[in-house]
Amino acid sequence: MIEGEDFKKELVIEMRRLALVAGRQIMTIYTSDEFGVSYKSDLSPVTEADKLADAIISKGLGEKFPEIPLVTEEQASSHAACNRTFLIVDPLDGTKEFVNRRDEFTVNIAFVENGIPKLGVVYAPALEKIYYTESTLEAKEEIAPFDEKKTGPSRLLRVAQSDNDALVVVASKSHRDSATDEYISRYKVTGFKSMGSSLKFCLLASGEADLYPRLGRTMEWDTAAGDALLRAAGGQVVNFDSQQPLIYGKLKYENPQFIAFSGNFRLKNDL
């Protein structure tokens, strides 16, 4: 039965463990002299690390929680049905960073309940950083080194109480464009942070940035874990057009343009 706090605690423990196991295998490939890169039909890169991490996480979640539907980027067959309550995985988010040997790639695992990302784990193995939701109202960053069998010391994540006259904006390293720059220009910005993968959500959740607009294409597996973390830390992720909270389990699991932001941020209505 998918209910109860004990169940959700068990789920987070297993999500965290599998992220660490997958991350260890990813680093084995990342630190090798060379690794093969192929390309999907949409020309996005995929490596053996993506496939290996996907196999580890899918097997672990399937064995432990067979009653929960699983959606994962690397298994097209899992994209057919639209679910409202499910587990969703991006085994290697930021493959472009990985291929170019930039350390800002992550393992993302999330639990979506009734269309809302409730629990999430974001692990950046090359940076030795792991973030996870302790509950739907509490997000933490665990302090390295990490033990797969038990959690270690951690710090609570809370979003910044934004100064709307001095905002810090985080943007993608690989996907920033003129439309994003035009939107950012509507605000009083005093600083920028550039970051790859779902770590952009973590910068917001930890109070290091105020605003992350994404006007390009993303999929739900790209955002669900980071979205869960940000919501638990007091932030929001909304549809760019409707300004309503992002909903999950959509057709083909494709996101609309969105805006992620921290506490006290004043979202402009004249879009």
C-alpha positions in Angstrom: 0.0 0.0 0.0 1.5 3.4 -1.0 0.7 5.4 2.1 2.0 6.3 5.5 5.1 8.1 6.7 7.0 4.9 7.5 6.6 3.8 3.9 7.9 7.1 2.6 10.9 7.0 4.9 11.7 3.5 3.6 11.3 4.8 0.1 13.7 7.7 0.6 16.3 5.4 2.2 16.2 3.1 -0.8 16.3 5.9 -3.3 19.3 7.4 -1.6 21.1 4.0 -1.4 20.5 3.3 -5.1 21.7 6.8 -6.1 24.9 6.2 -4.3 25.4 2.7 -5.8 24.7 4.0 -9.3 26.9 7.0 -8.7 29.8 4.8 -7.8 29.5 2.9 -11.0 29.1 6.1 -13.0 32.4 7.3 -11.5 34.2 4.1 -12.6 33.3 5.0 -16.2 33.9 8.7 -15.8 37.4 8.3 -14.5 38.4 5.8 -17.2 40.6 6.8 -20.1 37.8 6.8 -22.6 34.1 5.9 -22.8 31.8 5.3 -25.7 29.1 7.9 -26.7 26.1 7.2 -28.9 23.2 9.4 -29.8 19.4 8.9 -29.5 16.9 9.9 -32.2 16.7 13.4 -30.8 20.5 13.7 -31.0 21.0 13.8 -27.2 24.1 11.8 -26.1 23.9 8.6 -24.1 26.8 6.6 -22.6 27.4 3.3 -20.9 27.2 5.1 -17.6 23.6 6.1 -18.4 22.7 2.5 -19.2 24.5 1.0 -16.2 23.0 3.4 -13.7 19.6 2.9 -15.2 19.9 -0.9 -14.8 21.0 -0.6 -11.2 18.3 1.8 -10.1 15.5 0.1 -12.1 16.3 -3.3 -10.7 16.5 -2.0 -7.1 13.3 0.0 -7.2 11.4 -2.8 -9.1 12.4 -5.4 -6.5 11.7 -3.2 -3.4 8.6 -1.4 -4.6 7.0 -3.5 -7.4 3.6 -1.9 -6.7 4.7 1.5 -7.9 4.9 2.2 -11.6 8.4 3.2 -12.7 9.2 5.8 -15.4 12.9 6.1 -16.5 14.5 8.1 -19.3 16.5 5.2 -20.7 13.5 2.8 -21.1 11.2 4.1 -23.8 8.6 1.4 -22.9 8.1 3.1 -19.6 6.9 6.3 -21.2 3.7 4.9 -22.8 1.2 5.2 -19.9 0.4 8.4 -18.1 0.5 7.8 -14.4 -0.4 10.1 -11.5 1.6 8.2 -8.8 4.9 6.8 -9.9 8.7 6.7 -9.4 10.7 8.6 -12.0 14.4 8.3 -12.7 17.0 10.1 -14.7 20.0 7.8 -14.1 22.5 10.4 -15.5 21.2 13.9 -15.8 23.7 16.2 -17.5 25.1 13.7 -20.0 26.6 16.6 -21.9 28.5 17.6 -18.8 29.6 14.0 -18.3 30.8 13.7 -21.9 32.8 16.9 -21.7 34.2 15.9 -18.3 32.5 18.6 -16.4 31.6 17.4 -12.9 28.1 18.8 -12.7 26.1 15.7 -13.6 23.6 14.0 -11.3 21.6 10.9 -10.5 17.9 11.9 -10.0 15.3 9.7 -8.4 11.8 11.0 -7.4 8.5 9.8 -6.1 5.4 11.5 -7.6 2.1 11.2 -5.8 -1.1 12.4 -7.4 0.9 14.5 -9.9 3.0 16.2 -7.3 6.7 15.4 -6.7 6.8 14.6 -3.0 10.2 12.9 -2.5 13.5 13.3 -4.3 17.2 12.5 -4.3 19.8 14.4 -6.3 23.3 12.9 -6.2 26.3 14.6 -7.9 29.0 11.9 -7.5 31.9 13.8 -9.0 31.2 16.7 -6.7 30.5 14.5 -3.7 27.2 16.1 -3.0 23.9 14.5 -2.2 20.6 16.2 -1.5 17.3 14.5 -0.5 13.9 15.1 1.0 13.6 13.9 4.6 9.9 14.4 4.1 7.6 16.6 1.9 8.4 19.5 4.2 12.1 19.0 4.8 15.1 18.8 2.5 18.7 18.1 3.5 22.2 18.1 2.1 24.2 15.2 3.6 27.9 15.9 4.3 30.5 13.6 2.6 31.7 10.9 2.9 28.6 8.8 2.3 27.8 5.4 3.6 25.3 3.4 1.5 23.9 1.7 4.6 23.2 4.7 6.7 22.8 8.4 6.5 25.4 10.7 8.0 25.5 14.3 9.3 23.5 16.7 7.2 22.3 20.3 7.0 18.7 21.5 6.5 18.0 23.2 3.2 15.9 26.4 3.2 15.4 28.8 0.3 16.5 32.4 0.5 14.1 35.1 1.5 14.7 37.0 -1.8 15.5 40.6 -2.1 13.6 41.5 -5.2 15.9 44.5 -5.8 19.0 42.2 -5.8 18.2 38.8 -7.3 20.6 36.0 -8.0 19.7 34.0 -11.1 20.8 30.5 -11.9 20.8 29.4 -15.6 21.8 26.3 -17.6 25.3 26.0 -19.0 24.0 24.1 -22.0 20.6 25.6 -22.7 20.6 29.3 -22.0 19.2 31.4 -24.9 18.0 34.8 -25.9 14.4 34.2 -24.7 15.7 33.3 -21.3 17.9 36.4 -21.2 14.9 38.6 -22.2 12.8 37.1 -19.4 15.6 37.6 -16.8 15.9 41.3 -18.0 12.5 42.0 -16.5 14.0 41.6 -13.0 16.6 43.5 -10.9 19.4 41.0 -11.0 22.8 41.5 -9.3 24.3 38.1 -9.8 24.3 35.0 -11.9 25.3 31.4 -11.3 25.7 28.9 -14.0 25.2 25.2 -13.3 24.5 22.0 -15.1 21.8 19.4 -14.6 19.4 19.4 -11.7 21.9 21.1 -9.5 20.2 24.3 -10.5 17.3 23.4 -8.2 19.7 22.6 -5.4 21.2 26.1 -5.6 17.7 27.5 -5.1 16.9 25.0 -2.3 20.1 25.8 -0.4 19.4 29.6 -0.6 22.3 30.3 -3.0 20.0 31.7 -5.8 16.6 33.2 -6.2 15.3 32.4 -9.7 15.7 29.7 -12.4 13.7 30.2 -15.5 13.7 27.4 -18.1 12.1 28.3 -21.4 13.4 25.3 -23.3 12.4 21.7 -23.5 12.7 19.5 -20.5 11.3 16.1 -19.5 9.8 15.2 -16.1 12.7 13.0 -15.2 15.0 16.0 -15.6 13.1 18.0 -13.0 11.1 15.8 -10.6 13.8 15.2 -8.0 15.0 18.8 -8.0 11.4 20.0 -7.9 10.6 17.9 -4.9 13.7 19.2 -3.1 12.9 22.8 -3.9 9.3 22.5 -2.7 10.4 20.8 0.5 12.8 23.7 1.1 10.1 26.3 0.7 10.4 27.2 -3.0 8.1 26.7 -6.0 8.1 25.5 -9.6 5.4 26.9 -11.8 4.2 26.7 -15.4 5.6 29.7 -17.3 2.2 30.5 -18.9 -0.3 29.7 -16.3 1.9 30.3 -13.2 0.3 27.3 -11.6 2.5 24.6 -9.9 4.1 22.2 -12.3 2.1 18.9 -12.5 3.6 15.5 -13.3 2.3 12.5 -15.2 1.6 14.5 -18.4 1.4 13.0 -21.9 4.8 11.7 -22.8 6.2 13.2 -19.6 7.2 16.4 -21.3 7.3 19.6 -19.3 6.1 23.1 -20.4 8.4 26.1 -19.9 8.7 26.8 -16.2 10.0 29.1 -13.6 11.6 27.9 -10.3 12.0 30.4 -7.5 12.7 30.8 -3.8 10.8 32.4 -0.9 9.5 35.9 -1.0 10.3 36.2 -4.7 7.7 38.3 -6.6 6.8 36.7 -9.8 5.8 39.2 -12.5 2.3 38.7 -13.9 2.8 40.5 -17.2 4.1 37.5 -19.2 
